[in-house]
Amino acid sequence: MSALRRIFPILLISLSGAIFFFSCATAPAGPEPAPGEEPGISLEEETYRGVSYYAATGDPSAAISAFERAKREAPDDPETRVLYSSLLLAVGQFDEAKAELDAVLAEDPQNINALYNLSLVQGAAGDREARESTLEDILSIDSGEPRANASLGELYLERKEYRKAKDSFQRSIESEPKNFVARLGYGNALRRTEAYKESLEQFNEAARIDPDYSFVYSDRARSKLRLSNPKGAEEDLSKAIEALPDHYWHYIDRGKVRLIDLASPSLALEDFNRAVEINPGLFYAYVYRGGILIDLGHYSEALNDLEFVISKRPDYFPVYPDLAMLYVLEKRYAEARNLYGKSIEQDRDNPGFKLMVGALHFLEGDADEGTKYFMGIVNSFPRDSGAYHVARTFVEPGYEGTALRKIKEEKQPLLKSQMFFYLGLYYMTHDMSALGETLLMETADANILSLRETRLAREFLKRRGVIQ
């Protein structure tokens, strides 16, 4: 085997990562972040971010040694020039690399190694069509060429053409069973087509080929999650962190598993704290940490975290309701009302957002504005709903008794508890504090922690000395 072919497994891992760094731009779910801000990275996209990182931190010593040896032995040989183009690629000098490759291909248009490096240059430039065409040219010369098949599989995977991706990765593995990129890509293609058990086999093999590559473990963790093995996922993410201890997203992933799947918020908090230490300018860790701090009752700390999120991403609507709740506790009613109003736009099925906007006017002491608001929204609720009866109470004197009777008849515990809270606010803001406290206690005692109204009821009652 030539020196050039010996170093290409190293270059394929690192340089294909560079291709994705420059060319993979799948739009994240939710609002698109501004330049320089953190995107909402999906689990599927994370693999390629990891490969890119691996490329940036890889050891090019093998490539350097091979090039220096070839230069001594055959300085004018085309293989030497291709090796030199590989080094130029590794350091991001793509124009210079292309010039070397063009010179080689002018003399030998079927030089597979030169064509492969050219495909990497094309990928780095974001020219997917040219890259695909070059890879197909390689396969017309050698249909089993493992690097070209693996790279073509990556293109298909990016386009969500999973059948074609799997075929390409399989051909690569048939020619070169220890092709790391093919094993990793095949595992991801299987995972994305819900063949989770089969994907584990590929990730296991990839881990045997390169046990130091952290993203093998994070990918395998995602398959284990789908196979209802969160503990195994946590163990794999711990391996990923051991292999790459300063990588922000590994801590985010493990923190989410610990928080959501393993119900271990204290351990999750450690991961999110570590993520903040690694990169305090990215907002994602603050989202989860803020939620945990709310659960712990550390509201001022949670407020700091969620305000940071909004400062970085004003359009990140998932945190609006929690931040609005914290503003209510701080008596920053205008800011709370603004966020509740924006929350209505994102979730029109939650009647609490509409009711809170109006109730905040009364908490501020502006009964006229509150009454005007409720008159405008009362008929937006179904007439048989608790929200309709609560809204009508705020605009029709004497209706509160009817509303209370209707809410007591509510069959859904969540809606019943939620409506008790807003009717309680009516009493609290209309000089009937004892009745208001009784209804807030109903909400607090129901202990539905998924309701923000539960937390608000408890805090209001604590501040009035009704409960500890």
N, C-alpha and C positions, 0 to 999 in steps of 0.2 A: 504494500500500500504506500502511495506517495506521501510525502510530508504534507502536501496540501489536503489530501483526503483525511489524514489523521487529525488535523486541527479543525476540520469543519464541524464536527459535533459540538465543539465549544462555540464556534462562531454562530452556528445555527441557533443555539439557545439564546445567545446574547443579542445577535443582530435581528433576529425575528422579533425580539422584544422591542428593539428600536423602531422597527416598522410599525408596530402597534402604537408606540408612543406618539409617532407622528401622524398615523393615519386612522386610528380607531377613535371615532368621535360619536359613538352612539349617544343619543340624547337621553339624559336621565329622566326618570319619572318626576313629575312635579315641576315647579318653576325652574327655568334655566338660570343658573347663577351668572353673575357678571364676571368678566375676565378677572382672574386672580383670586376668585372666591372658590370655595369648595363645592364641587358638584355632588349631587345625590347619587353616588355610585351604586349601581346594582350589583348583586352577587355575581352575575355573569360577567360583568365588565372587569371585576377586580382581578381576575387572572392576568389580563393583559397589562394592567397597571403594575402587577407584581413582576412580570417578565421584564418590563421596561426597567424597573428598579434593579432587578438582577443584572441587566445589561450594564447599568451605570456603575455597579459595584463589583463586576466580575474581574477575574485575574487574566489579563491578556498575555501572560508570560509565555504560554505554549505557542501562541501565534507569533510572538516576537522571536522566540527561539527558532521556530521553523523558517521564518523569513530570513533571519540572519544566516542560518545554515545554507539555505537555498541560494542566497545572494553570493556567498563565498564559492559555492560549488558550480552554480550556473547563473551568473548575473543577468544574462540576456534571455534566459528561457522564459517563455510565456507564463509558466507556472509561478515563476518568481514575481512577475508583475501582478499576477492575480493575488498572490499572497500579500503583496504590498497594498493592493486595493482593499484587502480585508482589514489591514491595520488602519487605513484611512477611514474605512467605514466605522471601525470601532471607536474612533475619536471624533466622529461626526463630520469629517471632511468629505462630504458627498460629491461635490463637484470634481474635486481632485481624483476621487475614486473612479468616477465615471470616465474621466479622461483616460486613465490607465486601462480601464476595461474596453473602451471604444477602440483603443490602439490594438489590444489583443484580438478583439473580435473582427477588426478589419482584416487581420491576417488569417484568423481561424474562426469563422462564424458559428461553428458547432462546438466550440470550447465550452463544455458544460459548466465548469467551475466559474468561468467568466460570466456566462449567462446567469448563473445563480446569483452571483454578486450584483449583477446588473438589476436583477429583480428586487434585491434589497434596496438598492439606490432608488429605484422607482417607487417602492413602497414608502421610503423615507420622504419622498417628494409628494406623497399623497396621490400618486397616479396609479390607481387600482387597476384600471383597464390595461395599461402598459405592463404592469407587474404580472397580471394574470396571463397576458399574451406571451410574455417571456417564459413563464413557468410552463405553459403549454408547449412552447418551442422545445424546452428541455425534454419534456415527456415524449415529444415526437421523435427525439433522438434516442431516448432511453426511457421506456414507459414505466420502469420500476425504480427510477431515480428517487431515493428516499427523501432527500431534502426538498426536492421540488414537489413531491406528493404531499409532504407534511405542510409546506407553505401554502400550497393550493387548498389543502384542507382548512387551514386557518382562514383563508379568504371566504370559503364557503361557510365556515362557522360564523364569521362576522356577518354574513348576509342571511343567516338563519336557514341556509340550505343544508339541513342536517344530514339528509341521506347522502348527498354528494360529499359532504365533509367526512362522514364515516367511511365511505368508499376510499377516499384519498388517504386518510390516516391508515386504513387497513393495508393498502398497497405499500405504504411507507414501512409499516411494521413487518410486512412479509419480506421486504428486501433488507431491512435492518431492524431486527427485533429490539435492539437497545436504543432506538431513536427516541430520545427523551421528549422532544417536541411532539412527535406523533403520538406517543403514549398519553401525554398530558392533553393534547387536543382531542384524541379519541375519547378519553375519559369525560371531557367536557361536552362533547357531542352526545355521548350516551346519557349524561346527566340531564341535558336539556331536552332529551326525548323521553325522559322519565324512566330510563333503564338504569336505575340507581345501583342495583347490585352489580351489574356488569361494569358500571363506571368505577366502582370500588376496585375491581380487578386491575383496571388500567392505572388508576392512581397508585395502587400498591406497587405495581411494576415500575412506574415512574419514580416512586420513592426509593426503590432499590437501585435504580440507575443513578439518581442524584439525591441522596438523603439530606443534603445541605440546602436544598432549594425550598424555601419556606412556603411557597404558594402551592406546592403539591399538597401540603397538609391542610391549607385553608380550603382548597378545592374539595379535598376528600371529606372535610368536615361538613360541607354543604350536602354532599350525598348522604352522609350519616344522619344529618338532621332529617332528611326526607325519608329515611328508613327508621325514624323514631328512635334514634340513638343519640340523644343530646349529650350524654356523658362522654360518648366516644368523640363527638364533635368538639367538645370542650378540650379533651385530651389532645386532639389533633391541632387545635388552635394554640394550645400551650407549646406544642412542638414547633409550630410556625413561629411563635414568639421567641423560642429558644434559638431558632436558626437566624432570626432577624429581629433582634430585641428592641430596635428603635423604630419599628414600622407602625405608624399610627393606626392603619386600618386593621391590623391583626387584633389590636386591643379593642377596637370598636366591635369587631365581629365576635370576639370572645365575650365581651361585656354584654352584647345582645343575647347570646346564648345563655349566659348566666342569669340575666334578668328575666327573659321571656320564657325560656324553656326549662331552666333549672330552678327558677324562683329563688335565686340567691342574690338579692339586691346589694348586700354588703360586699360580696366579691365583685359584682358588676361595677359598683362604685369605685373600687380600686382600679379596675381597668379604664374606666372613663377618666379618672383622675390622672392616670399615667398617660393617656392619650392627650390630655390637656397639657401636661408637662412637655410632651414631645413636640406638639405644635399648638401653642395657645391661640394662634390666629385662625384656626379652622373651627367652624361653629358646631359641627356634628356632635362631638362629645358632650357639648353643653346641653344639647337637646335632651339626651338621655339622663345626664347627671341632674339636670333641673327637675326632671320627672321624679327621680329617686328622692331628691331633697324635699320635694313636695310631700311624698309619701312619708318621709321622716318628720314632717312638720317643721322643717328648717326653711321657712318661707322667705326670709330676707336673702338667704344664700341662693335659693331657687330663683328669686326675682333677679338677682345679679346675672345668673346664667342665662335666663331667658331674654333679658334685655340685651345681653351680648348677642344672642342669636338674631334678634330683630335688627340690631345695629349692623350686622353683617349681611343679613338677608331680610329686608323689610317685607318681602313677599312670601316668607315661609309660613304659610297659614296654619300648619299643624300645631304650632305653639300658641296661636292667638287665644284660644279659650283658657288655657292654663295661665298665660300671662295676664289676661283680663281678670281672672279670679284673684290673682295676686294683687293687681291694682285695686280691686274692691277692698281687699283686706288692708291696703295702705290708704284707703279713702281717696284714691286718685280716680275719682268717678268719671271725669271726662275722658281720660285715657282708656279706662275700662270700657266705657260705652262705645268708644271708637272701635276697639277690637271686637267687642261683641257684635257690633254692626257688620264688621268685615266677616266675622264667623258665620253670620246668617247667609252671606253670599256663597259660602263653601259648603254649608250643611243646613239645608232648608227643612230637614226633617226633625231637627231638635228645637222644640218650642221654647226651651229655656232661654235661648239666645235672645229671641224677640221679647220675652217677658222681662228679662234682666235689663235690657235697654230702657224700657219704660220705668221699671222699679228704681233704677239708678237716679232718675229725675226726682223721684220722691225722697230718696235717701239724701239727695243734695238739698232738699227743701223747696224744690221748684214744682209744686203740685200742678200749676197751670200747664206747664210744658209736658209733665207726665200724663195728665188727663188728655191733652190734645194728642199725644202720641198713641195712647191706648185706644182712643176713638178711631184713629186711623188704621189700626191693625186688628181690632176685635173680630171683624168679619172675615179676616184672612184665615181664621181657624175653623175647623169643622164644628158645627153647633153641638155635637155630642161629645166634644173633647173637653178635658179638664182645662186646657189652655184657654178655650173660649170663655169658660165660666170665670177663670181668674181675671182675664182681661176685662170682662164685663163688670167685675167687681170694682175695678179701678175707675170706671166711668159712670156707674149707676149706684148711687147711694142706697144702702139697704139691701143690696144684692148678695152680700157676703154670706148670709145664712144659706141661701140656695146653693151658692158655689161650694160651700163646705159640705153640704149634703151630697152634691154631685160627685165631689172628689172622693168622699168616703165610699162611694159606690164603684169607684175605679177598680178593675180587676187586675191590672198590671202593676205589680209592686213598684217598679221603677218610676212609672209615670205618676203613680199615686204619691210617692215620696217627693218627687220633683214638684208637683203641684202644691203639696202641703207647704213647701218652702216658700213659694211665691205668694201664696195666700197669707202665710205668716208675715212676709214683708209688708203686705197690705196692712195688716193689723198693727205692726210695729210702727209704721209711718202714719197711722191714723189714730194715735193716742189710745191704743188698746194693746199695750205691751204684754200684759199677762197672757192674753189669747195668742198673741204673736209668738211668745216664747213657747207656749204649748205646742203650736204647730211646728215650730222649728225643732222642738224636741222629737216630734214624730219623725221628721226627716233624719235627725241625728241617730235616733234609736233604730231606724230601719237598717242602718249600717251598710248601705249600698255604696261601696267605695269608688265604683266607676262613675258615680255622680259627683260632679264638682259641688253641687248644691249641698251634698252631705258635709263636705269639708267646711263650706261657708257657714252652714248652720251651726256646726260645732264651735267654730271660732267666734261667731256672734254670741253664742250662749256662754262661752268661756269669758268673753270680755264683759258680759253683763253679770258674771258671778253665779250663773245658774248651774254650771257644771265645772268640774275641775279640769 
